[in-house]
Amino acid sequence: MVPVYTHDDSAALSRDLALYILAQQDQALQRGDRFNIAVSGGSLLKALRAGLVDDAELRARANWARWHVFFCDERIVPLEHADSNYGAFKAQVLDPLLQHDGVLGPTCYAINESLVGLGENDRLAAEYESLLPAQFDLILLGCGPDGHTCSLFPGDTHSYLLDPHTERRVAWCHSSPKPPADRITFTLPTLASAHALCFVAEGASKQPVLQRILQSSPDISLPAALVTDRFAQRVSWFVDRSAVHDLSVPAATYHH
Ligand SMILES: O=C1O[C@H](COP(=O)(O)O)[C@@H](O)[C@H](O)[C@H]1O
């Protein structure tokens, strides 16, 4: 059973999430000289900002200059487009960090914007793959109401993205059921090689899908359940009470 760290509200979740990330950072910097972290887009970024950027004490504990930040998935749009995960991370984390004097920011790895719109999406995925470190210290994952994580979507149309033996570490996801249609995404082998995988899910809208993922017989047709099941020893979930309301999931407390 994976730990499901359950919180009364967003503020408590954001703080524990930040403490968890800092613990992973410290372990990574004992192993080497950089913290290789991958982030998802969506609602996760609000929690990152509240826990790590807006909180002065925790912001100071992050060794930002050693952070190398990648994106678990990215929408194939210009970086300043409203749908860009890089753009959302910049707005929620990088720009607010810049407002604090003396903070040296992280190194971020965005898609090659010059390939957007050229019909070169396989090449764009391959170029992004070439930037990745051999192994991630931490991958932060979201979970959509349909059970997708990264841009690994459930259903036959997207089963090509879930090949556990693919040599591709980043794949082009086309015809995404959630707009925009074209994206790149980490594949299962990339997730498999991470030291730690952490899902974040908040709000009552996530409750039905969490029921299918966190029950004792998970529905592994859902990519978020598949990842949880397959890499259980390295997976943690950070949730709020409304996301697991009425579920028979043992609530864990994050000890820091
Ligand atoms: O499209 C995406 O959705 C998922 C889930 O987002 P959320 O807002 O429901 O938390 C996100 O993890 C992924 O990075 C993003 O591209």
The ligand as an ORCA input file, in Angstrom:
! r2SCAN-3c Opt
* xyz 0 1
  O      -3.218     18.158    -18.841
  C      -2.656     17.987    -17.774
  O      -3.375     17.552    -16.711
  C      -2.749     16.867    -15.603
  C      -3.714     16.970    -14.417
  O      -3.993     18.339    -14.160
  P      -4.920     18.805    -12.957
  O      -5.123     20.282    -13.184
  O      -6.197     18.006    -13.042
  O      -4.172     18.537    -11.699
  C      -1.372     17.442    -15.321
  O      -0.737     16.652    -14.339
  C      -0.563     17.464    -16.614
  O       0.744     17.930    -16.391
  C      -1.253     18.391    -17.579
  O      -0.566     18.531    -18.800
*
